[in-house]
Amino acid sequence: MVKESNQSTIVEVIDQVIQYTLGFWGEEAASEVDANTKEKILARPRAKEFARWQPPQPTIEEIRNKLGGPGLGDDELLMRYVVGKDDVDALKSAAGPKGYVSARHPLVILIQELSRRAECSQIYIRKPGWSLTLEKREAAGSSGVLSD
């Protein structure tokens, strides 16, 4: 952010830019910062604070205990670490995916849907040159409905 005044220009540098310049988010990215700009950013008092800062290095057990306990599987641990515990919990508590009719196999879907209807005992499909007749019959132990 740059603030203009009559006497001088004041430049404010946010912490994330300082961290980026120090290489917190990758040494390669930090090496591409213009040398003059990098010098100005790293001369700031806040940059000197960050240069001394050591990010916490928790153990896997500490992270696992913080995010769900020892019974938490590796896959869920990674999801909770990256996405956040609350968001993963919200996702798990949400209803399952909705079933949508697909246009990839419309005839198969139509037949499946019609076969589920109690009032339909026969399905006739005709096209020039061919026809298909389906008849619902109750077999021993069968519901009479075509399955997916």
N, C-alpha and C positions, 0 to 999 in steps of 0.2 A: 504494500500500500504506500502510495506517495502522497504526502501532504505538501501543498505549495504555500509558501508564505512570502512576504515581501523581501525578507532578508536571506533565507536559505531554503533548501529543499530537505525535508526530513523523510527518511526512508525507514519504514517499519518492516521487519522481516519476521514472518511467523515461524513458530517452532518447527513445523514440518519442513520448511525450506532449509532451515539450519541443519536438521537431522539428515535431510537428503544430501546436503553438501558435505556433511561429515562422513557420509557413506553408511548410515544406519540402514538404508534400504537397498544396499548394494554398492560395492566399490566401483563397479563398471560405470554405473550411472553418475556417481560422484566425480569420476575422472573426466567426464565430458562437460563439466561446468567450466565456463570461461575462467581462466586464471585470475584476471582482475576482479571479476565478480566474486569468485571464491574467496579471494583475499579479503575483500570488504565484508563479506558475510562472516567469515571466521574470525575477524578482528572484533566482532561485537561481544559484549560481556556475556550475553546469553549463550553464545557459541562456546565460550570458554567453560561455562557450566556443563553444557552437554558433552564437551570433549572429555571431561572427568567422569561422566556418568557411566555406570556399568548396568546394562539392563539385567533384570532378574533372570536367573537361569534355573527355574524350578525343575525338579525331577519329574519323570513320567508318573511316579506314584503320587506326588503332590498335585499334579494336574488332574489325575484320575480322581483323587479324593475330592478335589474342589468341584469337579464337574459331574460327579455322580456316584462315586464310591468304587470299591474294589471289584464289584460285579459287572462293571461297565465294560462292554466289549471294545476292541480296538477301533472298529468302524465307527461306532457311535461316539467314542472319545474324540476321534478326528473331526467328526461333524460338529460336535459341541465346541471344540476348540476353535474351529475355523468360523462357524456360523454363529455360535452362541447357544448356550444351554436353553434359554427361554424360547428361541426360535425353533430349535429341534423339538422341544416339548410341545409347542403349539402345532407343529407339523404332525406329530404323532397323535395328538388328540383330535385332529381334523378328520372329517368324514373321508372315506375312501374315494377313489377316483370315480367320476361319473361315467356311465357307459354311454357312448355316443354311437349313433348309427353311422357306419362307414360306407362310403361310396365305392370302396374297392371291390366288394362282392355283394352288390345289392340284391341279386336273386337269392343267394344263400340266406342272407339276412331276412328277406321277405318270407321265405319258406319257414325259417326258424320262428319268426314272430307269429305267422299264421298257425303253425302247428301247436303253439302254446295256448291258443284260444280254445276254450271248452266247446264253443258253439261250432267250431270247424271240424268236421270229420273227414272231409275230402278237399283236396286242393288240385285244381286243374290249371295247367299252364300250357297255352297253345301258341305256336308260332308257325308261319308257313314252312312246311317241310318237316315239322316234328311237334310232338306233344308230350307232356309229362302229367301223369296222374298219381297223386299220393293219397293214400287212404289210411286213416288212423284206425288201428286195431289194438284192442287191449290184449296184451300178452300176460301170462302169469308173472306176477311181480313187477309189471311194467306200468308206468303212468300213462303210456300212450302218447307221450310228448317227445318229439325229436330232441336230442341233446346237442349241446354246442360241440 
